[in-house]
Amino acid sequence: LELELGYTDMKEGGAKGEIIPLMANYRFVAPVAESGWSYYVGAGLGAARVSVDGRSTGGPVRLRDEAFAVQALAGA
């Protein structure tokens, strides 16, 4: 079981954006017999908070939202 917290902050052309995701993931890892390799698969659920501040031709723009998030992962 893993807990993942991220943060992204970006600025471009007078606009500022911020994304904060929080995920809870479960990962299953299985070794491949005596090879030193293993594979993993997993899935996660969480939420993300998004905010954007900027200007448009009509004046200042301020957007705020929360979103449900799902992710899947696999690898070797």
C-alpha positions, -999 to 999 in steps of 0.1 A, spaced: 0 0 0 14 34 -10 4 70 -4 14 95 -31 13 133 -28 22 155 -56 26 193 -63 28 211 -96 32 249 -98 33 266 -132 34 302 -145 31 313 -181 19 344 -199 6 361 -168 -13 330 -156 -6 308 -126 -17 273 -121 -14 248 -92 -23 211 -91 -22 190 -58 -30 153 -63 -33 128 -34 -35 91 -43 -37 59 -24 -22 30 -44 -20 -8 -40 9 -25 -57 14 -63 -62 50 -73 -68 60 -108 -80 95 -121 -86 103 -141 -118 119 -174 -107 157 -169 -100 161 -142 -127 166 -112 -105 136 -96 -122 101 -90 -109 69 -75 -123 43 -54 -106 7 -43 -112 -14 -19 -92 -42 6 -90 -50 37 -71 -78 61 -61 -75 97 -50 -84 133 -55 -68 164 -71 -72 200 -63 -67 224 -93 -65 262 -92 -58 287 -120 -54 325 -117 -50 347 -148 -64 375 -169 -86 376 -199 -101 404 -221 -130 405 -196 -108 410 -165 -93 386 -139 -100 349 -140 -100 326 -110 -109 289 -113 -109 264 -85 -120 227 -88 -116 193 -71 -116 161 -92 -117 124 -85 -87 105 -99 -80 69 -108 -47 54 -119 -33 20 -130 3 10 -130 23 -19 -144 60 -26 -150 90 -49 -147 
